[in-house]
Amino acid sequence: MSHQQLSLFSTPRPIAEFVQEIEALTREIQQLYCQDHLPWIIGYSGGKDSSCVLQLVWNAILQLPPSQRHKKVYVITTDTRVENPVIASWIKNRIAKIQEAAAQHNMPFEAHLLYPEVKDSFWVCLIGKGYPAPRRGFRWCTERLKIQPADTFIRKTLRRHGEIVLVLGTRKTESLTRAINMEKRALRERIQARLNLHPRFPNSYIYTPIEDWQTSEVWFYLLQYPNPWGGDNQDLFALYRGASADNECPLVLDTQTPSCGDSRFGCWVCTMVSKDKSMEAMIQNDEEKQWLQPLLDLRNELDAIDDRDKRDFRRLNGKVELYERRLENGQISIEPIPGPYLKKWREYWLRKLLEAQVSIRKNAPPEYRDVQLISIEELHEIRRIWLEEKHEFDDSLPLIYEEVTGEKFPYPTFYGRVDKPLLGREEWKLLEEICGDDALRLELITRLLDIERQYYTKIRRVGIYKALEKCLETTPLSKEEAIARALKLRKVRKAARNKDTKALQKTISWGEIKFRF
């Protein structure tokens, strides 16, 4: 560590005292590791905190005789498939080094790079199903992209071993909320000096060895103690430094002073924050990272303040749900809650994404030119959703892919034949001409035709009439009709809650309308 870095990351306590803390923590890790046969799972993100914990555990176990390294330590990290390409490449490189070093030094570590299922990936949900870009009121991404892959691995390990210890790099100084939650968990669920019961998984425990460390202490340890699996923590320091807006890790004097630890690496498409400061800083601080600009532009375009014009007036299930919206003049307007992205906007986002991928492969450094912003498997799943669930048999995805990339679309094959829709683009164009600007009429006709297609190859067409009837009942003839029906149902439900019989009789005709409360 240089003198400059020592001054930047001087610990809040004397160095000799902090070194003693590291030695005591090493003995604690060795004691917890040797006391039972429960496998450990270390959550590793490639960031400073998880790197610090992994390095502490590795060094502690390395000091044990090989005969005492008796149980597995699984290192898991999740690639959401929408990670910043620079960070994704960094993590894959570190996972490979961990695996190589573990084999070389006879260490019980086993690294796993986890991915969300294709059906739950960000682009399948947004471009395929039409989910809007995540918002605080509809944060659909975290559970699918980050939590479920790790949970699946933990459950499989639990079924195989019965019990586990989950080792995390969470610290109380990261935020006030996290500190409060950690204190509550310690009071309610702590069973040993440093182990907590996992709140969701039975027979599993949480170990947070650096929970009381300061950010400066984390950096001090990483830069003073060599990385045992062959990585260079100076590179990690430079990565954080490059993702800070001012391109330096300042001397932390008080709680108002920003630190390198405040650089957050995450999904480049994240719209849960107002700006992607880390990517902006990378582009600003390093001319060689200008190739990231198309990703930042797409992310900013997704983060529209008002995107109601891009979305259907119905929810994904086809229902119209109303909400009260306050207008600028102070009046209240009852409007439908916006639903999924419309067809043309889903196609638009696909085109923009593929254009960004083409740009990266053309302008990025050689090590990033094979980046896949969206995989072929995701494209196949999006195409299936558009054809089978959205009834969009014009099959526009392969055409968009070929126009943007200049490559032939790799159609999936089944039993040696290429999978193609029964109806095609010419039929779709003809229907568009017939229906004109009436999008709902076009939707009704395509849904009816698609039901016929689904039953076309069946020997017994049992259920086709019921399916056609349901389609006719659930597809409105106009937006105005659907909203009027939803308003009437809203009044009915309100009257029913208030047990207002007169209001019910004024609102509905019992002999004409069927409804459910």
N, C-alpha and C positions, 0 to 999 in steps of 0.2 A: 504494500500500500504506500502510495506517495505521501509526502508531508501535506500536500494540498488536500488530498482526500481525508487524511487523518483529522485535519482541522475542520473539514466539512462534516464529518461523521463522528465527532468526539462524543462519547457516551455521556449520559446525564450523571453517571456514577464513575468513580475512579476506574481506570482500565484494569488495575490489579483486581479490584472487586468484581468486575464484569468477567474477567478470565476465570476467577473462582466459581462464578455462577455457571459458566459454560462447563467447567469440570464437574460440578455437582449435578448439572442437568445430564451430562454424559453418563454418570453413574446411575442416575434415576432411570434413564432409557434402558440401560443394560439390565437393571433389576426388573423392570416391567417386562422386558422382552423374555427374560429367562424364567420368569416365575410360573409360566403356564404354556399351553400349546395353542393358544388362540392366534390365528394368523392376523397380521396387520395389513391394513389398507391405507396407503398414504395418498391423499388427494393432492395432485401435482398439477399446477397450471402453467409452470414455467416462469412465474413472477417471483418477486423477491422473497415473499413470506413462505410460499410453498417450497422454493429452492432452499431456503434456510433450514426448514424443518427436515427436508429430505437429506440434506447434507449432515445435519446433526445426527439423525438416526443412522445414516450410513457410517459415519465416523465412529459412532458408539459401538455398532455391531462389528465393525472392522477390527476393533481392539479385542474382541472376544476370540478365544480359540476356535478353530473351525468346528470342533466337536460340539460347541455350544450354539452354533448358528443353526438351530434345529427346526425353525419354522419359517414359512414363507412371509415375505413382505411384498405385497402387491402395490405397485405404483400405477395409479390410474389418472388419466387426463382425458378430457372430452374435447374433441374437435367438432364444433357445431356446424361445420361446413361453410360458415360465413365468418370465420375468423379473419382478422387482418392478415393478408398473405405473408407479410414479413414475420408476424408472430407465429402463424401456423408453421412456416418453414423452420423457425427457431425451435419450436417445441418438438417437431418431428426429429430434428437433428439431435436434440437432447435425449429423447426417448431411445433413439438408436445407440447413443453413447452409453446410456445407463445399462441397456441390455448387454452391450459388448463388455463393459467393465465388470458387470456382475459375473459373467461367464469366465472372464480372465482371472478374477480375484476370488473365485469360489464364494461369492456372496449370495444370500438367499433372496435377492431382489428379482422381481419379475414385472416388467413394465408393459402396460396395456394402453393403447390409444383407442378410445371409445368414440362411436359415432351415433347420432340419432338415427332411428329407422327412416327409411326413404319416405314412407307415408307421412312422417312427422317433420320432415325437413322444412326449413324456412321457406324455400322457393316453392315447394309442393303446396304448402299451406297458402302462401300469398298469391302466387301466379296460378296454381292449379285450382284451389278451392275458392280463392278470392278474398281470403282474410285481409282486412286492412292492415296497414303498417301498425305495429304494436303501440298502444297508448296506455296510460296509467289505468284507464277504465277497462282495458281489454289487453292485458299482458299475457298473450297466449304463447309466447316464444320460450320463456325460461323453463317452464315445465317440460316441454317437448324436447328442447335442444340440449339442455344442460342436466336437468334433474333426472329424467327418465333413464338415459343411458347409464349414469352412475348407479341409480337405484337398481337397475336390472343386474349389473355386475355384483353389487352388494348382496342382493337376494340369492343369486346363484352361489356365491361364496358361503353365505349363511347356510344354505341347504347342504352344501358339501361338508362344512366344518362344524356347524351347530352354533358357534359363537365367533365374533370377530372384534377387533379393536380398530376403530377408524381414527387415523392420525391426521390432524388438520393444522393449517398455519394461521388460524384466526387469532386476532389480537384485539385487546380491549381498546387500544388507542386508535384503531382504525376509524371508529365513529362512536358517538355517544350511545346510539341505539344498540350497536353491537355489544358495547360494554355492559349496558343494562341487561340485555338478554343473557349474556354469559354469566353475570352475577346471579341472576334468577335461577339459571340452570344449575349453577354450582350449589346454591342453597337447597334446591329441590331434588336434584338428581345425582349429586356426587356421591360415589360409593367408596372411593379411595381418595388419597391426597390429590391426584391429578386426573382421575377417570370419572366421566359422567355417563349416565345411561343415555343411550340414543333415544330421542323423543318419538321416533317413528318405527324403528326396527327393534323387535324383541331380541334379547340375547346379544346385543351389540353395544359397544362402549366408545366414547369419544375421548381422545387424548389430545390436548392442545399445549404442547411443551413451551411455546413462546408467547403464551397469552398475555404476559405482563411486560413483554419487551417493547421498547420504543423503536420507531422507524430508524433512527440513527444507529441503534444497536444492531438491528438486522443488517444494515449496510456494513457496519464495522466488522461483523462476523464474516459476511460474504467476501469482503475485500481483504481481510487479514488471514483467513483460513483457506488454503487451496481447495479447489473443487476436486473431490475424490474420484469422479467418474470421467475426468478428462475435459470437462467444460471449462470455460474461462469466465469467471464472474465479472471480469473487467468488461466483457462483451455485454453482459446483462446490465451493468452500470451504464454503459454507453447507450443501450437500447432505451432505458428509462430516461436518460439525459436527452436523447434525441426526440422523445415524445413529450417533453416539457415545453411549454409555450416559449419560455425564455432561453431554452437550449442550455440550461445549467441547473445543477442541484444546489440551491442556495444554502447558506448557513442558517440553520433553524434557530431563531432567537425566541420566538413566542408562538402561540397557537395560531396566530394570524398569518404566519409566514408559510408560503407553500413549500412543499418538499417534493423530491423525486418520487416519493411514495404515493403522491397524489395522482400520478400518471396512471390512468386506467386503460388497460388493454382489453378489448372485448370484440364483439361482433361489429364488423364495419358497417352493417346495415342498421345498427341500433338507433331507434327513434325514441327511446325512453329518456334520452338526454337531449338538451337543446342543441348541442354541437358535439361532433366527434373531435375533441380537442387533441387527442393523441395523434390521429391521422393528420389533422391540420398541421400540428407541430412537426411531424415527420416530413411533410411536403415542404414546409417553410424552412426547416433546418438543414435539409439535405437535398441538393439538386438531383442526386441520383434516384430519389424517390418521387420524382414528378410523375412517374408512371401510375402512381396511386390516385391521381386527380380524377379520372373517370369514376372510380368507386365513390369518392367523396361527393361528386356531383350527383350520382344516382341516389346516394343516401340522403342528401339534402332535398332532392326532388320527392322522395318518398315521405319526407317529414313535412308534409303540407299542413298548414294550420286548419284549413277547411277543405276536405276532399269529398264533400257530399255529392258534388256533380259527377264524381267518378264511380259512385257506388249505387247499387240497386236500392229501391225504396223498401224492399222486403228483406227480412233476415235470411240466413242461409237455409233455414227450413221452409222458406216460402211464405211465412206468416208476416203480417204487417203489425208492428208494435209501435205505439205512439209514445211520445214524451213531450214535456212542456219546455219550450225553448224561449228564453228571454231575449227579445229583440233590442236593438240599440235605442229605440224610443221608450223602452221600459215596458212595453206590452208583452203579453204571453202568447206565443204561437204554438198550437198543438201540431206536431209534425211527426212523420214516421222516422223511427230510428234507422239510420243508414245501414245497409247490409253489405254484402260482398262486392268487390270490384266488378264492374261491368265487363263484358266480353272484350270490348275494344281496349280497355285499360289493362286487362290482364295480358293481352297480346302486346300492348305498348311496353309494359314492364319487362316482358320476355325479350323483346327486341333490344331494349336499352341494356339489359344484363348481358346479352350475347355480344353487343357492340363493345361493352366494357371489357369482356373477356378477350375479344379480338385485339383490342387496343393494348392490353397487358402483354399478350403473346408477341406483339410486334415491337413494343417499346421498352419492356422491362429488361433488367439484366438477365443473362442466360439462365441463371439458377431459378428464375421465376417464370420462364416462358412456357412451362407445361402446367401452369396454374389452371385449375378447373373451378370457375365460379359457380358452375352448375354442372352436375354430372349427367352422363347419359341415362343412368338409372332414374334420376329425378325427371329428366325430360320425358322418358317413357311413362312415368306415373302421371305427370301433368297431362300428357296426351290422352291417357286412359280416362282421367277425370273429365276432361273436356268432351270426349266422345261419349262416355257411358253415363256420367252423372249430370253434365251440363247439356247433353244432347246437341252438341255443336259439331255436326257431322261434316262440316266443310273442311275439317282436319287441317287447320291453319298452321299448327305448330311445325310440321316438317318443312312447309313452305318458308316460314320465317327463319328457321334454322339455316336452310340452304341459301336464302337471300343474304343473310348477315355474314355467315362464315365462309360461304363459297364452297362448302363441302356437302356431299350427299348425306342426307339424314340416315342414320343406321336403324332402319325399321327392325323391330323385334320379329323373330321368326318362331312359329309354332308348327311342329311336325313337318318341318321343311318348307313351309309356306310363309310368305310375308304377311304380317297382320295389317290389313287395310280395312277401312269402314265399308259397310254395305252401300251406303250412299256417298256421294262425293261433292266436290266444290261446285260443279256445274248445276247440280240439283239445288244446292244452297243459294247460288246466285239467282236462279229462277224464282225460288220462293221469296227472296229479298225483293225482287222486282214486283212480284204479285202483292206482297204485304206493304210495300212502300215504307213509310216512316212508322208504321204500327209495329213496334218491337214486341209487344205482348202477343199480338196475333201470330207473329213469326215464331215466338217461343212456344205457343200452344200447338201450332202445326208440327214443329220439329219434335216436340215431346210425344205427340200422337204417333208420328212416323217412327220414332225410336222405340216406342212400345211395340209397334207392329214388327220392327226389326228383331227385337228381343224374343218374340214368340215365333219368328219366321221358321226357324229350324226345328222347332219342337213337334213331336209326333202328335201329342195331345196339347191343344192350346187352352187348357183349363186356366182360368183366371184372367184372360185377356180383357173380357168385358168389364170386370171389376177394376182392372188397372186403367182402362180408358175412362171409366166413369169417375174414378178418383182424380185423374188428370184434369178432366173438364171442371170438376168441382173446385180444385185448388188453384187453377190458373185464372186470374181475373181478366175481364175483357178490357179494363182500363185502370190506370193508376187512381183516377178519381173514384171509381167504383170500389176499389180495394180500400182506400182511405175512409170512404163513407161507411163501409161495412165495419171497419175497425173502430170508427167513432161510435157507431151504434152499439157494438159489443162492449165498448168502454163504459157507455152509459148504463147498459144492462148490468154489468158487473158491479158498478157503483151502487145502483139501486138495490141489487141483491144483497150487497154487503150491509146496506142501511135498512134492509127489509122494508123497502118502500114499494108497496104493491101498486099504488097509483102511478108512480113513475115507470114501473115496469110495463104497465098496460099502455101508457102513452108511447113508450119507446118501441115496443115490439108488437107484432100480431102473432098470437100464439099458434094460430092455424097455418101461418105461412112460413115462419122462421124456426129452424132448429138451432139450438145453441147449447153450449156446455159452459158451466161455471168452473 
